């Protein structure tokens, strides 16, 4: 049989009937259709909540003993496909912002609106560049971390401290997004680079970075979600083609696409909830997520360390 498979489970027989005839169904990276959807739902929520979707994707299968091979060459492209669903959800939720940006580029609308849109687009580009550069430079190092649940669990704890740090040292005032400056965007973009490590939340790092620049929770969250879109779409362009090549079995892309839809719908609901939450809470909004990261990270470390002795 050809290649490695995405689909196999010790919980029930192989899902050959769900795949096209002749699909390869052997290999070491296996997940059932149900598991794929569950992973997608978890990813769709945790990608936007400041609790690290990559950390969850690496830690939870190891803690649950699912047997998922996280070092498989299919694992990262599969996760990126799920992130693509999140990017589509963000485009859908913030479509007015992106429409305004597009009209600004074309010079349509009032002069003040065009100027504001072009300025915001520049800030998004500035904030995106550090992640692009870091991702290209550290790609091989970061890939190595994907197979280490212990590292991801430890960095979930670090993520909790990062969120508390953002709340504790937040800049004075609650500046709106319109007052964001180029150096603010660059600083937030540098914070975003830390999310290359599984366990560090991209949204958490960028929101905390915004707070440290004196930007309000709501403005920080909106900017975080806006700059997430080009980063996620860029990663999709690089990784998803690997689901169609390199001996990946038939049916893999189909299953990843279905999971991406589930993740996207979850991400859409998560975005709506979070924007309402950050508008309502502006004094301690990140603290509950920090405590959650502490609990999950420390609990996972305890399970992973003690499992051989139990």
C-alpha positions as CSV (number, residue, x, y, z in Angstrom):
1,X,0.0,0.0,0.0
2,X,1.1,3.5,-0.7
3,X,2.4,6.1,1.7
4,X,1.3,6.9,5.2
5,X,-2.2,7.3,6.2
6,X,-4.2,9.9,8.2
7,X,-6.9,7.4,9.1
8,X,-6.7,4.5,11.4
9,X,-7.9,3.9,15.0
10,X,-7.6,1.4,17.7
11,X,-11.1,2.4,18.8
12,X,-12.9,1.0,15.7
13,X,-12.0,-0.6,12.4
14,X,-10.3,1.4,9.7
15,X,-12.5,3.9,7.9
16,X,-11.8,2.5,4.5
17,X,-15.5,2.9,3.6
18,X,-15.1,6.7,4.1
19,X,-12.3,6.9,1.6
20,X,-12.1,6.5,-2.2
21,X,-11.5,3.0,-3.4
22,X,-7.9,2.1,-3.3
23,X,-6.9,4.5,-0.5
24,X,-3.9,3.6,1.6
25,X,-4.9,2.8,5.1
26,X,-1.7,1.9,6.8
27,X,0.9,4.1,8.6
28,X,1.8,5.7,11.9
29,X,-0.2,8.9,11.8
30,X,-3.7,7.9,12.3
31,X,-6.9,9.6,13.3
32,X,-10.6,8.7,12.7
33,X,-13.1,11.1,11.1
34,X,-14.6,11.7,14.6
35,X,-11.2,12.4,16.1
36,X,-10.4,14.8,13.2
37,X,-13.6,16.8,13.8
38,X,-13.0,16.9,17.6
39,X,-9.4,18.1,17.0
40,X,-10.8,20.7,14.6
41,X,-13.4,22.0,17.1
42,X,-10.7,22.3,19.8
43,X,-8.4,24.1,17.4
44,X,-11.1,26.4,16.2
45,X,-11.7,27.6,19.8
46,X,-8.2,27.6,21.1
47,X,-6.7,29.3,18.1
48,X,-8.5,32.5,19.1
49,X,-8.8,32.1,22.8
50,X,-5.4,33.0,24.3
51,X,-4.6,29.5,25.3
52,X,-2.5,28.1,22.3
53,X,-4.2,25.9,19.8
54,X,-0.8,24.3,18.9
55,X,-0.1,23.6,22.5
56,X,-3.5,21.8,22.8
57,X,-2.9,19.9,19.5
58,X,0.5,18.5,20.8
59,X,-0.4,18.0,24.5
60,X,-3.9,16.6,24.5
61,X,-3.3,13.5,22.2
62,X,-0.3,12.6,24.3
63,X,-2.1,13.0,27.6
64,X,-5.1,11.0,26.3
65,X,-2.8,8.3,24.9
66,X,-4.4,8.5,21.5
67,X,-1.4,7.2,19.7
68,X,-1.3,10.1,17.3
69,X,2.1,10.4,15.6
70,X,2.9,14.1,15.9
71,X,6.2,13.7,14.1
72,X,4.5,12.5,10.9
73,X,5.0,14.8,7.9
74,X,1.2,14.9,7.6
75,X,0.6,16.3,11.1
76,X,1.7,19.9,10.6
77,X,0.0,20.4,7.2
78,X,-3.2,18.9,8.7
79,X,-3.1,21.4,11.5
80,X,-2.4,24.2,9.1
81,X,-5.5,23.2,7.1
82,X,-7.5,23.5,10.2
83,X,-6.0,27.0,10.7
84,X,-7.2,27.8,7.2
85,X,-10.7,27.3,8.4
86,X,-10.0,29.8,11.2
87,X,-8.7,32.3,8.7
88,X,-11.9,32.1,6.6
89,X,-13.9,32.6,9.8
90,X,-11.9,35.7,10.7
91,X,-12.4,37.0,7.1
92,X,-16.1,36.5,7.5
93,X,-16.4,38.1,10.9
94,X,-14.3,41.1,10.1
95,X,-15.4,41.4,6.5
96,X,-16.3,45.1,6.9
97,X,-12.8,45.9,8.1
98,X,-11.2,44.1,5.1
99,X,-13.7,45.7,2.7
100,X,-12.8,49.1,4.1
101,X,-9.1,48.2,3.7
102,X,-9.6,47.2,0.1
103,X,-11.6,50.4,-0.7
104,X,-8.8,52.4,0.9
105,X,-6.2,50.7,-1.3
106,X,-8.4,51.6,-4.4
107,X,-8.9,55.2,-3.1
108,X,-12.6,54.8,-2.8
109,X,-14.6,56.7,-0.2
110,X,-14.0,59.9,1.8
111,X,-10.4,61.1,2.0
112,X,-10.2,60.6,5.8
113,X,-11.5,57.1,5.5
114,X,-9.1,56.2,2.7
115,X,-6.2,57.6,4.7
116,X,-7.2,55.7,7.8
117,X,-7.7,52.4,5.9
118,X,-4.3,52.7,4.2
119,X,-2.6,53.4,7.6
120,X,-4.2,50.4,9.2
121,X,-3.1,48.2,6.3
122,X,0.4,49.5,6.7
123,X,0.3,48.6,10.5
124,X,-1.0,45.1,9.7
125,X,1.9,44.6,7.2
126,X,4.4,45.8,9.7
127,X,3.1,43.5,12.4
128,X,3.1,40.6,10.1
129,X,6.7,40.9,8.9
130,X,8.5,39.6,12.1
131,X,6.4,36.4,12.1
132,X,7.2,35.8,8.5
133,X,10.9,36.3,9.0
134,X,11.0,34.2,12.2
135,X,9.0,31.4,10.7
136,X,11.3,31.2,7.7
137,X,14.4,31.2,9.8
138,X,13.3,28.9,12.6
139,X,11.1,26.4,10.6
140,X,13.2,23.3,11.2
141,X,13.7,24.1,14.9
142,X,9.9,24.7,15.4
143,X,9.0,21.5,13.6
144,X,11.2,19.6,16.1
145,X,9.1,21.0,19.0
146,X,5.9,19.6,17.5
147,X,6.8,16.1,18.7
148,X,7.5,17.1,22.3
149,X,4.4,17.2,24.5
150,X,6.6,17.9,27.5
151,X,7.9,21.1,25.9
152,X,4.4,22.2,24.8
153,X,3.0,21.6,28.3
154,X,5.8,23.6,29.9
155,X,5.2,26.4,27.5
156,X,1.5,26.4,28.3
157,X,2.6,27.4,31.8
158,X,4.9,30.1,30.4
159,X,1.9,31.3,28.4
160,X,-0.1,31.8,31.6
161,X,2.7,33.9,33.0
162,X,2.8,35.9,29.7
163,X,-0.9,36.7,30.0
164,X,-0.5,37.8,33.6
165,X,2.5,39.9,32.6
166,X,0.5,41.7,30.0
167,X,-2.2,42.5,32.5
168,X,0.2,43.5,35.2
169,X,2.5,45.7,33.1
170,X,-0.1,47.1,30.7
171,X,0.6,50.6,29.5
172,X,-1.3,53.5,30.9
173,X,-4.5,54.4,29.2
174,X,-6.8,52.5,26.8
175,X,-5.9,53.8,23.4
176,X,-8.2,52.8,20.5
177,X,-6.9,51.1,17.4
178,X,-6.9,54.4,15.5
179,X,-4.1,55.6,17.7
180,X,-1.8,52.6,17.0
181,X,1.6,53.7,15.8
182,X,4.1,51.9,13.5
183,X,6.4,51.1,16.5
184,X,3.5,49.7,18.4
185,X,2.6,47.4,15.4
186,X,6.2,46.3,15.2
187,X,6.4,45.5,18.9
188,X,3.1,43.5,18.7
189,X,4.5,41.7,15.6
190,X,7.6,40.7,17.6
191,X,5.4,39.3,20.4
192,X,3.6,37.3,17.8
193,X,6.8,35.4,16.9
194,X,6.8,33.7,20.3
195,X,3.7,31.8,19.2
196,X,5.9,29.7,16.9
197,X,6.5,27.6,20.0
198,X,3.7,25.1,20.8
199,X,2.2,26.2,24.1
200,X,2.5,30.0,23.5
201,X,-0.7,31.5,22.2
202,X,-0.5,33.8,19.2
203,X,-3.6,35.7,20.2
204,X,-2.5,35.8,23.8
205,X,1.0,37.1,22.9
206,X,-0.3,39.8,20.5
207,X,-3.1,40.9,22.9
208,X,-0.6,41.1,25.8
209,X,1.8,43.0,23.4
210,X,-1.0,45.5,22.7
211,X,-1.7,46.0,26.4
212,X,1.9,46.7,27.0
213,X,1.7,49.5,24.4
214,X,-1.3,51.0,26.2
215,X,-3.9,49.7,23.7
216,X,-7.3,48.6,25.2
217,X,-8.3,44.9,25.4
218,X,-10.9,45.3,22.6
219,X,-8.5,47.2,20.3
220,X,-5.7,44.7,21.0
221,X,-8.0,41.7,20.3
222,X,-9.2,43.3,17.0
223,X,-5.7,44.0,15.8
224,X,-4.6,40.5,16.9
225,X,-7.4,38.9,14.8
226,X,-6.7,41.1,11.8
227,X,-3.0,40.3,11.7
228,X,-3.8,36.6,12.2
229,X,-5.4,36.4,8.8
230,X,-2.4,37.0,6.6
231,X,-0.2,34.9,8.8
232,X,-2.5,31.9,8.7
233,X,-3.2,32.2,5.0
234,X,0.5,32.4,4.3
235,X,1.1,29.2,6.3
236,X,-1.7,27.5,4.5
237,X,-0.2,28.4,1.1
238,X,3.1,26.8,2.3
239,X,1.9,23.7,4.0
240,X,-1.4,22.5,2.5
241,X,0.2,21.5,-0.9
242,X,2.0,18.9,1.2
243,X,-1.3,17.2,1.8
244,X,-1.5,16.6,-1.9
245,X,2.0,15.4,-2.5
246,X,4.8,13.5,-0.8
247,X,3.0,10.2,-0.9
248,X,0.1,11.3,1.3
249,X,-2.8,8.8,0.8
250,X,-6.0,9.5,-0.9
251,X,-8.7,10.8,1.3
252,X,-6.4,12.8,3.5
253,X,-7.1,16.2,1.9
254,X,-10.9,15.4,1.9
255,X,-10.9,14.6,5.6
256,X,-8.7,17.7,6.4
257,X,-11.1,19.9,4.4
258,X,-14.1,18.6,6.4
259,X,-12.3,19.2,9.6
260,X,-11.4,22.7,8.5
261,X,-15.1,23.5,8.0
262,X,-15.8,22.3,11.6
263,X,-12.9,24.3,12.9
264,X,-14.0,27.4,11.0
265,X,-17.5,27.3,12.3
266,X,-16.2,27.0,15.9
267,X,-13.7,29.8,15.3
268,X,-16.5,32.1,14.0
269,X,-18.5,31.5,17.2
270,X,-15.3,32.0,19.3
271,X,-14.5,35.3,17.6
272,X,-18.0,36.7,18.3
273,X,-17.8,35.6,21.9
274,X,-14.3,37.0,22.5
275,X,-15.0,40.4,20.9
276,X,-18.1,40.8,23.2
277,X,-16.1,39.6,26.2
278,X,-13.2,42.0,25.6
279,X,-15.6,44.9,25.2
280,X,-17.2,44.1,28.5
281,X,-14.1,43.2,30.5
282,X,-11.2,45.6,30.4
283,X,-9.5,45.2,33.8
284,X,-8.7,41.5,34.2
285,X,-9.8,39.9,30.9
286,X,-6.7,37.7,30.4
287,X,-6.5,36.3,33.9
288,X,-9.0,33.5,33.6
289,X,-7.1,32.2,30.5
290,X,-3.8,32.4,32.4
291,X,-5.2,30.3,35.2
292,X,-6.5,27.8,32.7
293,X,-3.1,27.5,31.1
294,X,-1.5,26.9,34.5
295,X,-3.9,24.1,35.2
296,X,-3.6,22.4,31.9
297,X,0.1,22.8,31.6
298,X,1.0,21.6,35.1
299,X,-1.7,18.9,35.0
300,X,-0.3,17.6,31.7
301,X,3.3,17.7,32.9
302,X,2.2,15.6,36.0
303,X,0.5,13.0,33.8
304,X,3.4,12.8,31.3
305,X,6.0,12.5,34.0
306,X,4.1,10.0,36.2
307,X,2.5,7.8,33.5
308,X,5.5,5.4,33.3
309,X,5.2,4.8,37.1
310,X,1.4,4.2,37.1
